Amino acid sequence: IYLLDVSRLDGRAAETLEAYVRGGGGLAIFAGSEVNPDYYNQALYRDGQGILPAPLALEGQLTPPLDPSEPDIELSNHPIFAFFVGETNPLIRGVKIDRYRQVAEGWKPPSGSAVQLLAHLRDKSPLVVAKKSGQGEVVMFLTTLAPDWNDWAKNPSFVVVALKLQSYLATQRRLDETRLVGT
């Protein structure tokens, strides 16, 4: 499931989404200007007990770099970004991020938790945060998918990231077991 700058979920949708993830489903969230941080924090983060990897805060703006060759995104060695780590493909270095959704002030992934920082911005602000929840996983991008806050969707690297993200969220361990009819 992909939530692309969704303001809030109606009715019991948050509970249903949480059950889906905990049961083995994959969820990608792209958080832009339409996202209501208060709602997400209350319904999906719940002081770290929910499926949201990090508490959301206000919009932030990434200041231009002093050195124009400095990339806006720094990646970790995670299956979604492995293709780009080690400079095997420098396309992602050309992605420009103007605005992003900040996390709550002072938040860091708790040590020993199921939360992982997959990418951060040049100023060390989190950009992609993941959380294992039950049998499933949530990957949250703290910027838009649409080219409103960045130019990533216009960069060829995004196609690779989208394919790797889909593959990661739909891994074999989350597929239903094969069963005989009538069992």
Backbone as numpy.savetxt, mean C-alpha at the origin, in Angstrom:
# Nx Ny Nz CAx CAy CAz Cx Cy Cz
-8.82 -7.33 -3.90 -9.68 -6.16 -3.90 -8.77 -4.93 -3.90
-9.17 -3.92 -4.68 -8.44 -2.66 -4.74 -9.37 -1.53 -4.31
-8.93 -0.73 -3.35 -9.65 0.49 -2.96 -8.83 1.65 -3.51
-9.36 2.31 -4.52 -8.65 3.38 -5.20 -9.21 4.73 -4.76
-8.61 5.31 -3.73 -9.01 6.61 -3.20 -10.48 6.63 -2.79
-10.89 5.57 -2.10 -12.26 5.44 -1.62 -12.40 6.20 -0.31
-13.38 7.08 -0.24 -13.57 7.93 0.93 -13.88 7.12 2.19
-14.88 6.25 2.08 -15.31 5.44 3.21 -16.12 4.27 2.69
-16.33 3.28 3.51 -17.12 2.11 3.14 -18.49 2.21 3.79
-19.51 1.76 3.10 -20.87 1.85 3.62 -21.23 0.64 4.49
-22.07 0.89 5.47 -22.65 -0.18 6.28 -21.62 -1.14 6.86
-21.87 -2.41 6.63 -21.01 -3.46 7.18 -19.84 -3.79 6.27
-19.57 -2.97 5.28 -18.52 -3.26 4.31 -17.14 -3.39 4.97
-16.86 -2.58 5.98 -15.56 -2.67 6.65 -15.40 -4.02 7.33
-16.44 -4.51 8.00 -16.38 -5.82 8.65 -16.23 -6.94 7.62
-16.96 -6.83 6.52 -16.89 -7.83 5.46 -15.51 -7.85 4.83
-14.94 -6.66 4.60 -13.60 -6.55 4.02 -12.56 -7.15 4.96
-12.70 -6.87 6.24 -11.76 -7.42 7.22 -11.85 -8.95 7.26
-13.05 -9.50 7.21 -13.22 -10.95 7.20 -12.61 -11.56 5.94
-12.77 -10.88 4.82 -12.19 -11.33 3.56 -10.66 -11.42 3.66
-10.04 -10.37 4.19 -8.57 -10.35 4.31 -8.11 -11.42 5.30
-8.69 -11.46 6.46 -8.28 -12.44 7.48 -8.48 -13.88 7.00
-9.42 -14.09 6.10 -9.66 -15.41 5.53 -8.73 -15.77 4.39
-7.81 -14.87 4.04 -6.83 -15.18 3.00 -6.86 -14.27 1.80
-7.72 -13.27 1.80 -7.81 -12.35 0.66 -6.71 -11.31 0.66
-6.46 -10.77 -0.52 -5.49 -9.70 -0.67 -6.20 -8.38 -0.92
-5.68 -7.30 -0.32 -6.28 -5.98 -0.44 -5.19 -4.96 -0.74
-5.40 -4.14 -1.77 -4.50 -3.01 -2.07 -5.30 -1.73 -1.87
-4.69 -0.78 -1.18 -5.32 0.51 -0.92 -4.42 1.60 -1.49
-5.00 2.49 -2.30 -4.30 3.68 -2.76 -5.01 4.85 -2.11
-4.32 5.55 -1.22 -4.92 6.59 -0.38 -4.59 7.97 -0.92
-5.59 8.65 -1.44 -5.41 9.98 -1.98 -6.25 11.00 -1.24
-6.61 12.06 -1.95 -7.31 13.19 -1.34 -8.73 12.86 -0.89
-9.36 11.87 -1.51 -10.74 11.52 -1.16 -10.83 10.67 0.11
-9.74 10.03 0.49 -9.74 9.16 1.68 -10.01 9.98 2.93
-10.92 9.49 3.76 -11.25 10.13 5.03 -10.40 9.46 6.12
-9.31 10.12 6.55 -8.41 9.48 7.52 -9.08 9.10 8.83
-10.00 9.93 9.31 -10.68 9.62 10.57 -11.48 8.33 10.45
-12.20 8.17 9.33 -12.98 6.95 9.13 -12.05 5.73 9.04
-11.00 5.81 8.23 -10.09 4.69 8.06 -9.45 4.30 9.39
-9.04 5.29 10.17 -8.41 5.00 11.46 -9.38 4.34 12.42
-10.63 4.80 12.41 -11.63 4.25 13.32 -12.11 2.88 12.86
-12.42 2.71 11.59 -13.04 1.48 11.10 -12.03 0.41 10.69
-10.87 0.81 10.16 -9.94 -0.19 9.61 -8.61 -0.29 10.36
-8.17 0.77 11.03 -6.91 0.69 11.79 -7.17 0.23 13.23
-8.10 0.87 13.89 -8.51 0.51 15.25 -7.32 0.28 16.19
-6.49 1.31 16.33 -5.32 1.25 17.23 -4.42 0.05 16.94
-4.28 -0.29 15.66 -3.39 -1.38 15.25 -4.04 -2.75 15.24
-5.29 -2.85 15.68 -5.96 -4.15 15.74 -6.69 -4.51 14.45
-6.91 -3.53 13.59 -7.62 -3.76 12.33 -6.66 -4.17 11.21
-7.17 -4.15 10.00 -6.38 -4.59 8.85 -5.54 -3.48 8.23
-5.81 -2.23 8.54 -5.04 -1.12 7.97 -3.63 -1.15 8.56
-2.60 -1.09 7.70 -1.22 -1.21 8.20 -0.74 -0.06 9.07
-1.27 1.16 8.85 -0.78 2.33 9.58 -1.91 3.34 9.74
-1.86 4.16 10.79 -2.87 5.19 10.96 -2.62 6.34 9.98
-3.69 6.81 9.35 -3.56 7.86 8.34 -3.69 9.24 8.96
-3.05 10.21 8.30 -3.12 11.60 8.73 -3.39 12.48 7.51
-2.98 13.71 7.59 -3.25 14.70 6.54 -2.41 14.46 5.29
-2.73 15.21 4.25 -1.92 15.17 3.03 -0.58 15.84 3.30
0.44 15.33 2.65 1.76 15.93 2.74 2.26 16.27 1.35
3.22 17.16 1.28 3.80 17.54 0.00 5.29 17.28 0.07
5.79 16.58 -0.93 7.22 16.28 -1.00 7.92 17.46 -1.66
8.86 18.04 -0.93 9.58 19.18 -1.48 10.52 18.71 -2.59
10.75 19.54 -3.58 11.64 19.14 -4.67 13.05 18.87 -4.14
13.75 17.91 -4.75 15.10 17.59 -4.26 16.11 18.67 -4.65
17.17 18.77 -3.87 18.26 19.68 -4.22 19.01 19.15 -5.44
19.14 17.83 -5.49 19.79 17.18 -6.63 18.70 16.55 -7.49
18.47 17.07 -8.70 17.38 16.54 -9.54 17.51 15.06 -9.90
18.70 14.49 -9.76 18.87 13.07 -10.08 18.50 12.16 -8.90
18.22 12.75 -7.74 17.84 11.95 -6.56 16.42 11.42 -6.73
16.22 10.10 -6.61 14.88 9.54 -6.81 13.95 9.89 -5.65
12.65 9.98 -5.96 11.64 10.27 -4.94 11.30 9.05 -4.11
11.50 7.83 -4.68 11.09 6.60 -4.01 12.32 5.74 -3.68
12.35 5.24 -2.45 13.37 4.28 -2.02 12.65 2.99 -1.67
13.09 1.88 -2.27 12.40 0.60 -2.16 13.12 -0.36 -1.23
12.35 -1.28 -0.64 12.94 -2.39 0.12 12.99 -3.60 -0.81
13.68 -4.62 -0.39 13.77 -5.84 -1.19 12.57 -6.72 -0.87
11.46 -6.43 -1.50 10.19 -7.13 -1.31 9.77 -7.68 -2.67
9.03 -8.79 -2.72 8.64 -9.36 -4.02 7.97 -8.38 -4.98
7.24 -7.41 -4.46 6.58 -6.44 -5.34 7.60 -5.56 -6.05
8.70 -5.24 -5.37 9.68 -4.31 -5.91 11.02 -4.96 -6.26
11.15 -6.27 -6.11 12.43 -6.94 -6.31 13.03 -6.66 -7.69
12.20 -6.52 -8.70 12.67 -6.26 -10.05 13.48 -4.97 -10.14
13.17 -4.00 -9.26 13.80 -2.69 -9.33 14.97 -2.52 -8.36
15.11 -3.41 -7.41 16.18 -3.30 -6.42 17.49 -3.71 -7.08
18.55 -2.99 -6.79 19.85 -3.30 -7.35 20.04 -2.72 -8.73
19.21 -1.75 -9.09 19.36 -1.04 -10.35 19.24 -1.92 -11.58
18.55 -3.08 -11.48 18.36 -3.90 -12.68 17.47 -3.17 -13.68
16.63 -2.26 -13.19 15.79 -1.47 -14.07 15.59 -0.10 -13.44
16.23 0.94 -13.98 16.18 2.26 -13.35 14.91 3.08 -13.64
13.92 2.52 -14.34 12.73 3.29 -14.68 12.03 3.90 -13.47
11.99 3.17 -12.38 11.27 3.65 -11.20 11.96 4.88 -10.58
13.22 5.05 -10.90 13.94 6.23 -10.39 13.39 7.53 -10.98
12.67 7.42 -12.10 12.11 8.61 -12.74 10.74 9.00 -12.24
10.15 8.21 -11.35 8.82 8.52 -10.82 8.90 9.75 -9.93
7.98 10.68 -10.13 7.93 11.90 -9.33 6.67 11.90 -8.47
6.87 12.06 -7.18 5.76 12.13 -6.22 5.66 13.58 -5.75
4.50 14.18 -5.90 4.29 15.55 -5.42 3.62 15.56 -4.05
2.53 14.79 -3.94 1.79 14.74 -2.68 1.58 13.29 -2.26
1.32 13.11 -0.98 1.11 11.78 -0.42 0.29 11.92 0.85
-0.24 10.80 1.29 -1.01 10.75 2.54 -0.02 10.43 3.66
0.07 11.28 4.65 0.98 11.05 5.76 0.40 10.02 6.72
1.26 9.39 7.50 0.82 8.54 8.60 0.82 9.41 9.85
0.17 8.92 10.89 0.10 9.68 12.15 1.50 10.02 12.63
1.64 11.20 13.17 2.94 11.68 13.62 3.55 10.71 14.64
4.81 10.38 14.43 5.53 9.50 15.33 5.31 8.02 15.10
4.43 7.65 14.13 4.17 6.23 13.88 5.36 5.57 13.21
5.70 4.41 13.69 6.71 3.53 13.07 6.15 2.12 13.15
6.52 1.24 12.21 6.04 -0.14 12.31 6.50 -0.75 13.64
5.58 -1.29 14.42 5.98 -1.91 15.69 6.94 -3.07 15.45
8.00 -3.14 16.23 8.96 -4.24 16.05 8.28 -5.57 16.40
8.59 -6.57 15.60 8.01 -7.89 15.81 6.57 -8.01 15.37
6.04 -6.99 14.70 4.64 -7.04 14.26 4.55 -7.54 12.83
3.34 -7.65 12.34 3.09 -8.11 10.97 3.10 -6.95 9.98
3.55 -5.77 10.43 3.58 -4.58 9.58 4.99 -4.40 9.03
5.05 -4.07 7.74 6.34 -3.95 7.06 6.32 -2.71 6.18
7.38 -1.91 6.23 7.53 -0.76 5.37 8.22 -1.22 4.09
7.50 -1.12 2.96 8.01 -1.63 1.69 8.72 -0.56 0.87
8.31 0.69 1.02 8.94 1.79 0.29 8.72 3.07 1.07
9.67 3.97 0.94 9.49 5.28 1.55 9.96 6.36 0.57
9.59 7.58 0.89 9.94 8.71 0.05 11.34 9.21 0.38
11.82 10.08 -0.44 13.15 10.67 -0.27 13.32 11.29 1.12
12.25 11.85 1.69 12.32 12.47 3.02 12.08 11.46 4.15
12.07 10.17 3.80 11.90 9.04 4.73 10.45 8.85 5.20
9.49 9.56 4.63 8.08 9.32 4.94 7.66 8.01 4.30
6.84 7.21 4.99 6.36 5.96 4.40 5.57 6.20 3.12
5.76 5.33 2.13 5.00 5.41 0.89 4.18 4.14 0.66
4.77 2.97 0.97 4.05 1.70 0.81 4.25 0.91 2.09
3.13 0.53 2.73 3.16 -0.20 3.99 2.28 -1.44 3.82
2.76 -2.58 4.31 2.01 -3.83 4.21 1.77 -4.40 5.59
0.70 -5.20 5.68 0.38 -5.86 6.95 -0.24 -7.22 6.66
0.32 -8.24 7.29 -0.31 -9.56 7.25 -1.41 -9.55 8.30
-2.57 -10.05 7.91 -3.71 -10.08 8.82 -4.42 -11.41 8.64
-4.34 -12.26 9.63 -4.89 -13.60 9.48 -4.14 -14.32 8.36
-4.87 -14.85 7.40 -4.26 -15.54 6.26 -4.01 -14.61 5.08
-4.47 -13.35 5.16 -4.37 -12.43 4.04 -3.36 -11.32 4.27
-3.34 -10.40 3.33 -2.40 -9.29 3.41 -3.01 -8.04 2.80
-2.62 -6.90 3.41 -3.03 -5.58 2.92 -1.76 -4.84 2.53
-1.77 -4.23 1.33 -0.67 -3.38 0.88 -1.28 -2.00 0.64
-0.77 -1.00 1.38 -1.31 0.35 1.29 -0.28 1.29 0.67
-0.69 1.93 -0.43 0.12 2.94 -1.09 -0.39 4.29 -0.60
0.49 5.10 -0.07 0.08 6.38 0.52 0.11 7.51 -0.51
-0.34 7.20 -1.70 -0.51 8.17 -2.77 -1.57 7.62 -3.72
-1.96 8.43 -4.67 -3.03 8.03 -5.58 -2.52 7.11 -6.68
-3.44 6.37 -7.26 -3.13 5.61 -8.47 -3.26 6.53 -9.68
-4.28 7.38 -9.66 -4.46 8.36 -10.73 -3.30 9.36 -10.70
-2.97 9.95 -11.83 -1.83 10.89 -11.85 -2.17 12.26 -11.27
-2.86 12.27 -10.12 -3.19 13.53 -9.46 -2.04 14.00 -8.56
-1.47 13.07 -7.82 -0.42 13.41 -6.85 0.96 12.96 -7.31
1.03 12.23 -8.40 2.31 11.70 -8.87 2.19 11.38 -10.35
3.31 10.98 -10.94 3.27 10.58 -12.36 3.55 9.08 -12.53
3.39 8.32 -11.46 3.75 6.91 -11.48 2.95 6.12 -12.53
1.65 6.37 -12.65 0.83 5.63 -13.61 1.25 5.91 -15.05
1.98 6.99 -15.27 2.47 7.32 -16.61 3.84 6.73 -16.89
4.47 6.18 -15.86 5.81 5.62 -15.95 5.70 4.12 -16.23
6.49 3.58 -17.17 6.40 2.14 -17.47 6.65 1.24 -16.27
7.33 1.72 -15.24 7.58 0.90 -14.06 6.29 0.51 -13.35
5.23 1.33 -13.51 4.00 1.03 -12.81 3.35 -0.26 -13.30
3.48 -0.55 -14.58 2.90 -1.79 -15.13 3.53 -2.99 -14.42
4.84 -2.95 -14.23 5.54 -4.04 -13.55 5.07 -4.13 -12.10
4.98 -2.99 -11.42 4.54 -2.98 -10.02 3.11 -3.49 -9.91
2.24 -3.09 -10.81 0.84 -3.54 -10.76 0.75 -5.05 -10.95
1.51 -5.59 -11.88 1.50 -7.04 -12.11 2.07 -7.79 -10.92
3.16 -7.29 -10.37 3.77 -7.93 -9.19 2.84 -7.83 -7.98
2.16 -6.69 -7.82 1.22 -6.51 -6.73 0.07 -7.51 -6.84
-0.50 -7.62 -8.02 -1.60 -8.56 -8.23 -1.15 -9.99 -7.94
0.02 -10.35 -8.44 0.54 -11.69 -8.20 0.77 -11.94 -6.71
1.30 -10.94 -6.02 1.58 -11.07 -4.59 0.30 -11.21 -3.78
-0.71 -10.41 -4.11 -1.96 -10.45 -3.35 -2.79 -11.69 -3.64
-2.54 -12.35 -4.76 -3.31 -13.54 -5.14 -2.43 -14.78 -5.13
-1.55 -14.90 -4.15 -0.63 -16.03 -4.10 -1.36 -17.34 -3.89
-0.68 -18.43 -4.21 -1.25 -19.77 -4.10 -1.74 -20.09 -2.69
-1.06 -19.60 -1.67 -1.45 -19.96 -0.31 -2.81 -19.38 0.07
-3.32 -18.46 -0.72 -4.61 -17.87 -0.41 -5.73 -18.43 -1.26
-5.43 -19.35 -2.16 -6.46 -19.92 -3.00 -7.19 -21.03 -2.26
-8.44 -21.24 -2.60 -9.21 -22.31 -1.98 -8.62 -23.66 -2.34
-8.74 -24.60 -1.43 -8.29 -25.96 -1.68 -9.21 -26.58 -2.73
-8.65 -27.50 -3.51 -9.45 -28.25 -4.46 -10.30 -29.23 -3.67
-11.59 -29.28 -3.98 -12.49 -30.17 -3.27 -13.33 -30.94 -4.28
-13.69 -32.17 -3.94 -14.57 -32.97 -4.79 -16.00 -32.49 -4.63
-16.75 -32.55 -5.69 -18.15 -32.17 -5.62 -18.86 -33.04 -4.60
-19.67 -32.42 -3.75 -20.45 -33.15 -2.75 -19.76 -33.24 -1.39
-18.51 -32.77 -1.27 -17.85 -32.82 0.03 -18.07 -31.55 0.82
